[in-house]
């Protein structure tokens, strides 16, 4: 009598992905991709003309105005969202809140990168042509990016404040895994 072979082992069920991580990870990746652009522009500009030439005061002033402007724009418009209506079901509120958080994260990332873009243009257009204004813009851009653009509990709370301005629950922090449900 032939021996019966044991049945093949059933594949173990794959772990269910954490929904908070599934919501947060794409925002982090998009934000990082935008932020890396500032570093790549700076590196490219330095490689084009590696000799450091002292920049003009005009070039530095333009970059400083861009820094102040970007900071003001992020503060005024970067967290602006409409408040959620009362009575919105939890799932709809969470989905809507996540959509607004994603769009404002991309907006804040783009605005945070603006000083480097301005410095890049200035480095080619304002005489003497120097990449040194990028050294003014890059650290500020990194700070703006880290403080305002990177998806964090602080940025989620700031967007949540606008979403919940009229008393509706947004469930944003819970959806992103920043606060226990």
Beta strands, then each sheet from edge to edge (+ up, - down):
end
